[in-house]
């Protein structure tokens, strides 16, 4: 009887997490104008806290900005956010960021991340893929404070560099590995 009860409680936890993410994604749906404004503000915040990010942006072929990702969970969880891809003077494209997780977790948090696409190969992969899962395809280096100290515009060798941040600056231990990025219409 204990296993049946545990299975039932796990199913309830999955349902709550799924419902929460669905509600978050609906509530989080922003207009193109809102996304553009939030992305610009997020970039300015990142550049103020990380001069390396500002330097890398000058060499990037495209910049993908997710200003606000909501992560929630109760045993099972996930995250969702919408972002903007800018390529020079081209009109922006819009994407969502989705991930799922399980394990010891409870609560919610908010963060943002920016991916600087450094090569045409990385930009083309994002354009042509039906959904880019970070960790598959172009090489993405997640930049934390330690990596940032050894990074300069002359040492940039990878396809993409990602900066994960919150309102206080770079986040040290949050991974975006396994996150799926898909094109959306706005």
C-alpha positions in Angstrom: 0.0 0.0 0.0 3.0 2.3 0.7 4.2 2.1 -2.9 0.7 2.9 -4.3 0.5 6.0 -2.0 4.0 7.1 -3.1 3.1 6.7 -6.8 -0.1 8.6 -6.3 1.8 11.5 -4.5 4.4 11.5 -7.3 1.6 11.8 -9.9 0.1 14.7 -8.0 3.5 16.4 -7.9 3.9 16.0 -11.7 0.5 17.4 -12.3 1.2 20.4 -10.0 4.5 21.1 -11.7 3.0 20.8 -15.2 0.1 23.0 -14.3 2.4 25.6 -12.8 4.7 25.7 -15.8 1.6 26.0 -18.1 0.3 28.9 -16.1 3.8 30.5 -16.1 4.2 30.2 -19.8 0.8 31.7 -20.5 1.3 34.5 -18.0 4.8 35.1 -19.4 3.8 35.5 -23.0 4.9 39.0 -23.9 4.4 41.2 -27.0 7.3 41.7 -29.4 7.6 45.2 -28.1 7.8 44.1 -24.5 10.4 41.4 -25.4 12.6 43.8 -27.3 12.5 46.3 -24.4 13.2 43.6 -21.7 16.0 42.1 -23.8 17.7 45.5 -24.3 17.5 46.2 -20.6 18.9 42.7 -19.7 21.8 43.3 -22.0 22.6 46.6 -20.4 22.5 45.0 -17.0 24.8 42.2 -18.1 27.3 44.6 -19.7 27.5 46.7 -16.5 28.2 43.6 -14.4 30.5 41.8 -17.0 32.8 43.8 -19.2 33.8 40.5 -20.8 30.2 40.1 -22.1 30.3 43.6 -23.6 33.6 42.8 -25.3 32.3 39.5 -26.7 29.2 41.1 -28.0 31.3 43.2 -30.4 32.5 40.0 -32.1 29.3 38.1 -32.0 27.4 37.2 -35.3 24.1 37.2 -33.3 22.9 37.6 -29.8 20.1 35.6 -28.2 18.7 37.2 -25.1 16.3 35.5 -22.6 15.6 38.3 -20.1 13.5 36.3 -17.7 13.3 32.6 -17.3 11.0 31.3 -14.6 12.1 28.0 -13.0 9.7 26.2 -10.7 9.5 22.7 -9.3 8.2 20.4 -6.7 10.2 17.2 -7.2 9.5 17.5 -11.0 10.0 20.9 -12.4 11.0 23.0 -15.4 11.7 26.4 -16.7 10.2 28.7 -19.4 11.0 32.0 -20.9 10.9 33.9 -24.1 13.7 35.8 -25.8 14.9 37.8 -28.8 17.6 37.0 -31.4 19.3 40.0 -33.0 21.6 39.7 -36.0 23.1 43.1 -36.9 20.4 45.4 -38.4 18.0 42.5 -39.3 14.6 42.4 -37.8 14.6 40.4 -34.5 13.4 36.8 -34.3 11.7 35.4 -31.2 12.4 32.1 -29.4 11.3 30.3 -26.2 13.5 28.4 -23.8 12.1 25.3 -22.1 13.8 22.8 -19.8 12.6 20.0 -17.5 14.2 18.6 -14.4 13.5 16.2 -11.5 15.1 15.5 -8.2 15.2 17.2 -4.8 13.8 20.6 -5.6 11.0 22.8 -4.3 10.3 26.5 -5.0 10.7 28.9 -7.8 13.4 31.3 -9.1 13.9 33.7 -11.9 17.0 34.3 -14.0 18.1 35.4 -17.4 20.7 34.3 -19.9 22.3 35.6 -23.1 24.0 33.4 -25.8 26.5 35.1 -28.0 26.7 33.2 -31.3 30.2 33.7 -32.6 30.1 31.8 -35.9 27.9 31.6 -38.9 27.8 27.9 -38.3 26.1 28.5 -34.9 23.7 31.0 -36.4 22.8 28.7 -39.3 22.2 25.8 -36.9 19.8 27.9 -34.9 18.0 29.1 -38.0 17.6 25.6 -39.5 16.9 23.5 -36.4 13.4 22.9 -35.3 14.6 23.3 -31.8 18.2 23.6 -30.5 19.0 21.6 -27.4 22.0 23.2 -25.7 24.6 20.5 -25.4 23.8 19.1 -28.9 25.1 20.9 -32.0 27.3 24.0 -31.7 29.6 24.1 -28.7 28.3 26.4 -26.0 30.6 27.6 -23.2 28.7 28.8 -20.1 30.7 31.7 -18.7 30.9 32.1 -15.0 33.2 34.5 -13.0 36.1 32.0 -13.2 35.8 31.4 -17.0 35.3 35.2 -17.5 38.7 35.9 -15.9 40.5 33.9 -18.6 38.4 35.0 -21.6 39.4 37.8 -24.0 38.4 38.7 -27.5 41.6 37.0 -28.7 40.9 33.7 -27.0 37.4 33.2 -28.4 37.4 29.8 -30.1 34.0 28.3 -29.5 30.7 28.6 -31.4 28.8 30.3 -28.6 29.2 31.8 -25.1 26.4 31.9 -22.6 26.1 34.2 -19.6 23.5 33.2 -17.0 22.6 36.1 -14.7 20.1 37.4 -12.2 19.6 41.0 -11.0 22.8 40.7 -8.9 25.2 39.6 -11.6 26.5 36.3 -13.0 25.2 33.2 -11.5 27.9 30.6 -10.5 26.2 27.3 -10.6 23.1 27.3 -12.8 23.3 25.0 -15.9 21.4 25.5 -19.1 22.5 22.2 -20.5 19.6 20.3 -22.0 17.5 23.5 -22.5 15.6 23.5 -25.7 15.4 26.7 -27.7 12.6 26.9 -30.3 11.4 29.6 -32.7 8.1 31.3 -31.9 6.0 33.9 -33.7 5.5 37.4 -32.3 
